[in-house]
Every structure is written in C-alpha cells, then in structure tokens.
Amino acid sequence: MKAGVLLEEAISLPVEERAHLVDCLLQTLNQPDATHAAAWTAVARRRLDELRSGKVASIDGDAVFARIWQRYEK
C-alpha cells in the first residue's frame, strides 16, 4: 500500500484511533527505554492514586490554559 493511500485512510479514522496509531508509529521510531518507561509508569500510578484518594484535586484544562494566557498577556 502506498503511503499516500495509507495516510488518507488514517485521516478518516476517529480521533482516538488516530492518536493510538500515531503513538504506535512513534514508538517504532523511538524505542522507549525500559528504565524510563518504568519510572514514568510509577509516577503516573502515584498521581492517579493521589487523585482517586482525594489527596490532590484535578484542575479543569480550560482553567489551566486561562491562567497561562493571563500570565503571559501582561
């Protein structure tokens, strides 16, 4: 299959499937280092546990970006 045809088909996929496809392709270019991957997995699990336990609260993404824009508009 030609790359152009493959790209057209990929573009027609739902956004979640396109994101998964991109992630899979990128991993073939940049093989993750097992040590770093394990460290990031541990951080992600710890943060998820903190959210689920109520130890930390999530912040809405729109609020985060609004704060960033306010900070740099000055």
C-alpha positions in Angstrom: 0.0 0.0 0.0 1.3 3.4 -0.9 2.0 5.9 2.0 -0.5 8.5 0.5 -3.3 6.0 0.4 -2.5 4.8 3.9 -2.4 8.4 5.1 -5.8 9.2 3.6 -7.3 6.1 5.4 -5.6 7.1 8.6 -7.0 10.6 8.5 -10.5 9.2 8.1 -10.3 7.4 11.4 -11.9 8.7 14.6 -9.6 10.9 16.6 -9.0 8.3 19.4 -7.9 5.7 16.8 -5.6 8.3 15.0 -4.0 9.2 18.3 -3.4 5.5 19.1 -2.0 5.0 15.6 0.4 7.9 15.9 1.6 6.7 19.3 2.3 3.2 17.9 4.2 4.7 14.9 6.2 7.0 17.1 7.2 4.1 19.4 8.6 2.3 16.3 10.9 5.3 15.7 11.9 6.0 19.3 12.0 2.8 21.2 11.2 3.6 24.8 14.0 3.0 27.3 12.7 0.4 29.8 14.1 2.2 32.8 12.5 5.5 31.9 9.2 3.8 30.9 9.0 2.1 34.3 9.8 5.3 36.1 7.1 7.2 34.2 4.6 4.4 34.9 5.3 4.6 38.6 4.8 8.4 38.6 1.5 8.0 36.6 0.2 5.4 39.0 1.2 7.5 42.0 -0.6 10.5 40.6 -3.7 8.5 39.8 -3.8 7.1 43.3 -3.5 10.7 44.7 -6.4 11.8 42.5 -8.6 8.8 43.4 -7.8 9.2 47.2 -8.7 12.9 47.2 -5.2 13.8 48.3 -4.9 16.2 45.3 -7.7 17.8 43.2 -7.8 18.0 39.5 -7.9 21.3 37.7 -10.0 21.8 34.6 -7.9 22.1 31.4 -9.6 25.3 30.3 -8.8 26.9 33.7 -5.2 25.9 33.4 -4.9 27.5 29.9 -6.8 30.6 31.0 -4.2 31.1 33.8 -1.4 30.6 31.3 -2.9 33.2 28.9 -3.4 35.6 31.8 0.2 35.3 32.9 1.7 35.9 29.5 -0.6 38.6 28.2 1.0 41.2 30.5 
